[in-house]
Amino acid sequence: MIIEIKIPIIDKDVEEYHILRWLKENGTMVKKDEYLVEIETDEDTYLIPCDEEGILEIVAKEGSFVKHDDVLYNVKTVEK
């Protein structure tokens, strides 16, 4: 199953977030609560943790800008 993970609302006054860098590579196995991506607003920088365990599929590329409800990444869950 593929799960879409959208950009979380970090600051309700911020409309756009800048994707600074991904800490994991596309296609790698990620774990819940492991930091995946560093994003920036006009005022601060944030590390965003993974919401699900599985295989990472990056949607929002480094250097791009995303808004609330944009898909940040997908996770393909792995059957155990």
Summary of the structure (lengths in Angstrom):
residues: 80
radius of gyration: 12.2
end to end distance: 12.6
largest distance: 41.7
contacts: 214
relative contact order: 0.36
helix: 0%
strand: 49%
